[in-house]
């Protein structure tokens, strides 16, 4: 037993950054695998290009990070924070696709059609599931009270072998 104070864990902003990176990786990987397995396009509407999908992902990750930052500031943060994170990412993806279609100069009807196909197809739930898992990870980082690994020779004890 030592008299050292208990480690504080990961700070909320750092946890949000790590969790957002995990969300990006899970979302992009999940969309790719689901698209491959289902032999379907993520956004099945033709003539939009890549801009709506990219902006949709940016909106999804921004919403995810904002909601997670709000949630992990509680003491202690709840794992239920993952649910609004998933909803935020899902809604952010859909709104981002509409905005991306408008920014890219596409027909607004095509943008709405693309957003609808993402909302009711496989892409929206994949993004939401990725956000749910990543948010659990982010909350876990804040709740865990660990310190970094240390070698024996880093201890201040002179009695250490």
C-alpha positions as CSV (number, residue, x, y, z in Angstrom):
1,X,0.0,0.0,0.0
2,X,1.4,3.4,-0.9
3,X,0.5,6.9,0.1
4,X,0.3,8.1,-3.5
5,X,-2.9,9.7,-4.6
6,X,-5.2,7.7,-6.8
7,X,-4.6,8.5,-10.5
8,X,-7.2,10.8,-12.0
9,X,-7.7,8.8,-15.2
10,X,-8.0,10.2,-18.6
11,X,-9.4,13.8,-18.8
12,X,-12.7,14.2,-20.7
13,X,-11.3,16.1,-23.7
14,X,-8.6,13.5,-24.3
15,X,-11.2,10.7,-23.9
16,X,-13.4,12.4,-26.5
17,X,-10.5,12.7,-28.9
18,X,-9.7,9.0,-28.5
19,X,-13.3,7.9,-28.7
20,X,-13.9,10.0,-31.8
21,X,-11.0,8.4,-33.6
22,X,-12.4,5.0,-32.6
23,X,-15.8,6.1,-33.9
24,X,-14.3,7.2,-37.2
25,X,-12.5,3.9,-37.6
26,X,-15.5,1.8,-36.7
27,X,-17.9,3.8,-38.8
28,X,-15.7,3.7,-42.0
29,X,-14.7,0.1,-41.5
30,X,-18.3,-0.9,-40.7
31,X,-19.7,0.8,-43.7
32,X,-17.1,-0.8,-45.9
33,X,-17.8,-4.3,-44.6
34,X,-21.5,-3.9,-44.7
35,X,-21.4,-2.5,-48.2
36,X,-19.3,-5.5,-49.3
37,X,-21.4,-8.1,-47.6
38,X,-24.7,-6.7,-48.7
39,X,-23.3,-5.8,-52.2
40,X,-25.0,-2.4,-51.9
41,X,-23.8,1.2,-52.1
42,X,-23.7,3.2,-48.9
43,X,-25.5,6.0,-50.7
44,X,-27.5,4.4,-53.5
45,X,-28.6,7.7,-55.2
46,X,-26.6,8.3,-58.4
47,X,-25.1,11.6,-59.4
48,X,-24.2,13.0,-56.0
49,X,-20.5,12.3,-55.9
50,X,-18.5,11.9,-52.6
51,X,-19.2,15.2,-51.0
52,X,-22.5,14.4,-49.3
53,X,-21.0,11.2,-47.8
54,X,-17.9,13.0,-46.5
55,X,-19.9,15.9,-45.0
56,X,-22.4,13.4,-43.5
57,X,-19.5,11.7,-41.7
58,X,-18.1,15.0,-40.5
59,X,-21.4,16.0,-39.1
60,X,-21.9,12.6,-37.5
61,X,-18.5,12.8,-35.8
62,X,-19.0,16.4,-34.7
63,X,-22.3,15.5,-33.2
64,X,-20.8,12.4,-31.5
65,X,-17.9,14.4,-30.1
66,X,-20.2,17.2,-28.8
67,X,-22.6,14.9,-27.1
68,X,-19.8,12.8,-25.6
69,X,-18.0,15.8,-24.3
70,X,-21.2,16.9,-22.6
71,X,-21.7,13.4,-21.2
72,X,-18.3,12.7,-19.8
73,X,-18.1,15.9,-17.8
74,X,-20.5,14.3,-15.2
75,X,-18.9,12.9,-12.1
76,X,-18.9,9.9,-12.7
77,X,-20.0,9.8,-16.3
78,X,-22.7,7.3,-17.1
79,X,-22.5,4.6,-19.7
80,X,-26.0,5.6,-20.8
81,X,-24.3,8.6,-22.4
82,X,-23.6,6.3,-25.3
83,X,-27.3,6.3,-26.3
84,X,-27.5,10.1,-27.1
85,X,-24.1,9.8,-28.7
86,X,-25.4,7.2,-31.1
87,X,-28.6,9.2,-31.8
88,X,-26.5,12.3,-32.4
89,X,-24.2,10.5,-34.9
90,X,-27.2,9.0,-36.7
91,X,-29.0,12.4,-37.0
92,X,-25.7,14.2,-37.9
93,X,-25.1,11.7,-40.7
94,X,-28.5,12.3,-42.2
95,X,-28.4,16.1,-41.9
96,X,-24.8,16.1,-43.2
97,X,-25.8,14.2,-46.3
98,X,-28.5,16.8,-47.1
99,X,-26.1,19.7,-46.5
100,X,-23.4,18.0,-48.5
101,X,-25.8,17.5,-51.4
102,X,-26.8,21.2,-51.3
103,X,-23.1,22.3,-51.0
104,X,-22.1,20.1,-53.9
105,X,-24.7,21.7,-56.1
106,X,-26.8,18.5,-56.5
107,X,-30.6,18.6,-56.8
108,X,-32.2,19.0,-53.4
109,X,-34.6,16.1,-54.1
110,X,-31.6,13.8,-54.7
111,X,-30.0,15.0,-51.4
112,X,-33.2,14.3,-49.5
113,X,-33.5,10.9,-51.3
114,X,-30.0,10.0,-50.3
115,X,-30.6,11.1,-46.7
116,X,-33.7,9.0,-46.6
117,X,-31.9,5.9,-48.0
118,X,-29.2,6.3,-45.4
119,X,-31.8,6.7,-42.6
120,X,-33.8,3.6,-43.5
121,X,-31.0,1.5,-45.0
122,X,-28.0,-0.1,-43.4
123,X,-25.7,3.0,-43.3
124,X,-27.5,4.9,-40.6
125,X,-27.6,2.0,-38.1
126,X,-24.0,1.1,-38.8
127,X,-22.9,4.7,-38.0
128,X,-25.1,4.7,-34.9
129,X,-23.7,1.3,-33.7
130,X,-20.1,2.6,-34.3
131,X,-20.9,5.7,-32.2
132,X,-22.5,3.6,-29.4
133,X,-19.4,1.4,-29.1
134,X,-17.0,4.3,-29.3
135,X,-19.0,6.2,-26.7
136,X,-18.8,3.3,-24.3
137,X,-15.0,3.3,-24.9
138,X,-14.9,7.1,-24.2
139,X,-16.9,6.8,-20.9
140,X,-14.7,3.9,-19.9
141,X,-11.6,5.9,-20.4
142,X,-12.9,8.7,-18.1
143,X,-14.2,6.3,-15.5
144,X,-11.0,4.2,-15.3
145,X,-8.6,5.4,-12.7
146,X,-5.4,4.1,-14.0
147,X,-1.9,5.5,-14.4
148,X,0.6,4.7,-17.1
149,X,2.8,1.7,-17.0
150,X,6.0,2.0,-14.8
151,X,9.2,0.1,-14.7
152,X,10.5,-1.0,-11.3
153,X,13.5,1.4,-11.5
154,X,11.1,4.3,-11.9
155,X,9.8,3.9,-8.3
156,X,11.2,6.3,-5.7
157,X,11.8,3.4,-3.2
158,X,15.4,2.8,-2.5
159,X,14.6,-0.7,-1.2
160,X,13.5,-2.0,-4.6
161,X,15.6,-4.8,-5.9
